[in-house]
Amino acid sequence: MLNENERGKITDKIKEISKNFLGEEISQLELRLYPYIDYCLKNGGYLERAKMSREEIGIIQTREQQGYCKRHYDGSITVTREFYNYMQDVLAEGYVLWEF
């Protein structure tokens, strides 16, 4: 169960989810990049490079090489349904407080 102090941090459950889907554990930086990617997908699909670090762009390039996403010439990004579902699982585990 996620508590408020663990929001946005890598947990054992996130390690397990990423290992099962990607074959590797994600970094703290990648975890914190997912909300931005999710926002962009749901609001027109455009990534603003000025809002991302080189390391974050590198993460996107890696996932693109692995076939999980595609950046287009107009600045938009698309992801596979499988990657989208995986990302939602990670976001729910990493950011959503389930108790109220």
C-alpha positions, 0 to 999 in steps of 0.5 A: 500500500502506497503512503504519502511519503512514497509518492513518486518514488521507486517501490518494490512493486514498481520494480516488479512491474517494470521488470516484467514488462520492460525486462529491466527496472526503471529509474527514478527519472523515468518514473517521474517522466511518465506523468508528463508523457501521459499528460502529453498523450491525453492533451494533443500528444506533443512533447515540448523538448524544452521541458525535458532534460537530455536524460529524459529525451534519452529515455524516450529514445531508448523506449522508441528503439525498443518499439514502445513509442514513436516520436513524430516530426511534428513533435508528437508522440504515440505509444503502443497500447501495451506500453500505455497500459504498463505506464498506467499501472506504474503511475497508479502504483507510484502516485495514487493513494488508495486509502481515504 
